[in-house]
């Protein structure tokens, strides 16, 4: 078992990370209630929040404004798709697939992909999009042993109280490996100096928080071996308003590899059965 402390070994991954940061920053600039940057959450917005239907009257934020549910994404992260394409086999089960965004994209890229989802509305939406999705519980998968080359649990086990049972089941139905991504809680204190925190720390449906060693220990308990990589570096430029002079300066320094990441946003884990 090993921990890889590097976010990526190629310019390709740096470029993907940069494009994702830029997209999130652009979306943040259009958001009145909160300002987000690469998974960060500022509890105080630049523009006063307004209740639906109000005109010109600001209101005080409540707990429900800040602590929100992390809903499934309709658009897959290109970084996670790249991770799957590099490490997954030909047939993939997306456990906790939500609307089926990852299964759909992997199918477009030539993989055989199916999904498993507990929420009936998500299953209906994914099925309407032509994705092979089965409704079921991640801790009791309705599939045969070794039915798939790879099972993926992308941003899933932080939501499941019985996360170890879910990982054991994913290993059972996989002939090869299990790919897991989770928010990296091991470094969030590094952000205190900037007065920000990760958005996923204020979502109401995250019940588990993982550091790298937690995933290594989880693999050991499940009788597997694992590689864990700290991924998606958060650089200082992402903490600034885009297209300002200091932002441009830090962006140039990042491309020259003269600026180190403040923290790494996610953990990427590859688990394999012992002896595979």
N, C-alpha and C positions, 0 to 999 in steps of 0.2 A: 504494500500500500504506500502511496506517495502523495504528497501535496505539491502541486506545481504552482509557484508563486507568480507566474507570469500570465498576463491577460491574453496574450496571443503571440505567436512567433512570426507572423507575417504582416506585411503592409496591408494585405487584404483585410485582415481582421481589424486593423487600426482604422481603415477607411470605413468599414461597416459601422464600427462604434461611433466614428465621427458623424456619419450621416444620421444615425439614430439620435445622437445628442442634438443635432441641429433640428431634426423634425420635432423632437419633444420641446425644444426651446421655442420653435415657431408656434406650436400649439399653446404653450404657456402664455405667450404674448397675447393670445386671443381670449384667455380665460379671466373672467372678472373675479371669481370667488377665490381662487388659489393660483399661485404661480408655481409651476413645476419645472424642474430641470433635471433630465436624466434620472428620473425616479425620486427626485427630491420634492419636498413639500414645505412651502412656506405657510404657516397657519394664518398669517395676516396678508390680505390682498391689497394691491395698490388701489383698486376701485372698490368702494363700499358695496357689499352684497345687498341685493334688493329682493324682497319676496316676490313670488309670481304675481303679476298683475299690478304691482305698485308702480307709481310714477313719481320719480324724483324724491322718494323717501328712503333713506338708508335704514338698516336695522342691525341690531347686534347679532353677531354670529352665535349659534348654539352648538351643542355637542354634535348634533346630527349633521351640521355643516362640515365639521372637521373630520369626524370619525365616520368614514363611509365604507360601504361594502366593495370589495375588489371583484368587480364583475368580469366574466370572461371577455377576452378580446376578440373582435371580429377580424382583425388584421394580424397575421403572425409576425413575430420579430424576425427580421432577416438574420440576426445573429444566432438565434436558436435554430432556425432552419439550416443554417450553415453547419452548426454543431451536429444536427441530426444527419445531414447528408454525409458528413465526414465519418461518423462513428456508428451509424445504424446499419442493419442488414437490409435485405430487399423487402421483407414483409414486416410491417410495423403496427403495433397496437398503441394508440394514443389514449392513455388512461386519464380520465378526467378531461375529456376533449372539449368540453364547453360547446360552442357553436360549430366545432369541427374545422376551425381555421387552419390548424397545423396539418391535420390529416388531408385536407383539400390541397394545400400547397405541396405537400410531399407527394401526393398522387400526381399532381401536375409535373413534378420533377422526375417521375418514373418509378416511384416506390409503390408497393401495394400497401395501402394504409386503411386501417379500420379504427373506430373509436369506441370508447366506453364512457358513458356519462350517466349520472344519477338523476339530474334535473330533467323532468319531462319536457319542459318548454325548450330547453337547449337541444334535446334529442329531436324534437319535432322540427326545429329550425335547421339542424344539421341534415336531417333526412330530406327536407325540402330542397336542400342544396345538392342532393345527390351523393351524400357521404354515407358510407356503411357504418352506422352507429348502433350499438346495442345499449339498451338501458340496463344499468346494473350498478352494484356496489364495488368500489375499488378494493375493498378488503375481502371480497368473495367473487372473484372473476369467473364468469360463466364460460370459460374456455378450457381446452385440453392442455395438458402439460406440453410445453415446447411447441405450441401451435404457431408462434411467431418467432421471427429472427430476433426482434428487438421490441421491448416495451419502453415507451417514453412517459415520463411523469414531469411535464414541464409546468413549473409554478403550481404544483398540486399538493405535495405532502405537507406544506405549511398550513393547509386548510383542514387536514384530516386528523382528528384526535388519535385514531388508531393507525398512525402513519407506518409503523413497523409492519403491521399486517398487510398494508397495501404494497409495501416494497417486497415482502416475501411472496405475495401473489404475483407481482410483476416478474420476479425471478422465476417463478414456477412456470409461467406460460411462455417464457422466452427460451429459445434454443441458445442464443448468444449472450446478449448483454441488455442491461437496463440503463437508460439515460435519464438523469435527474437534474433539474435545475431548481434552485431555491434562492430567495433573497439572502445576501450575505450579511448576517448580523454581527459578524466578528469584528467589524471595523467601524461601526456607525459612530462610535465615540470620537473618531478622528474628525468628524464633521462639526463638533461642538464649537470649535474656534470660528467657524463661519456662520454660526447661528441658524443652521438648517438641520433637517433630519430626513431620512428616507420616507417616501410616501407610504411604503408598505408597513411602516411602524404604526400608522394611524388608520389602518383598515380594520374593520371590526371582525372580519372572518379569518384572520391569521391567528392560529392557535399555537403554532410551533415556530421557533426561531433557531436557525442553524448557523453554526460556525463550521469551518472546515473539519475540525476534529470530530464534530458530532456526526458528520456523514461517514467518516472512516469507522467510527465506533458502530454506527448503524449497520454498515456492510459486514463488519466482523460478527455482530450478533445474528445476522441473517445467513451466515456461512458463505459469504462472498468476499471477493477482494475488490478494491476500489481505487480509482484515481480521482483526485479532486483538484480542480483548477479554480483559482480566483479569476473572475472574468469581468468584462465590461468596465474598464477603468473610468473612474470619475476624475477628470482633470480640473484644475482651478478655473479654466475658461468657462466651464459649464456652470459655474456659480455666479457668473456675471451676466448682465444684460448683453444680448448679442449685438454685434456690429458697433460697439463702442471702442475707442482707441486701445484701452487695456485688454479688451477681449481679443482684438486682432493681434496684439503683441503676444499674448499667452498662447493663442492658436498657432502662431508661427513657431514659438519655442517648443510647443508640443510636437509639431511635425519634425523639428530638428532633434527630438528626443532629449531636450534639455530641461523638461518639466516632468517631474514624477507625479503619478496619480495621487490624489488625496486619499482615495479608497477604491475598492472594487465592489461593484454593485451586486453581482450575482456569483453563485457558485455553480460550476458545471461538474457533474459527477458521472463517471462511467463505472458501473458495477458489473462484475462478471462472476459467474458461479466458479467455485474452486474447481480446478482441473480443466476448465474450458480452454 
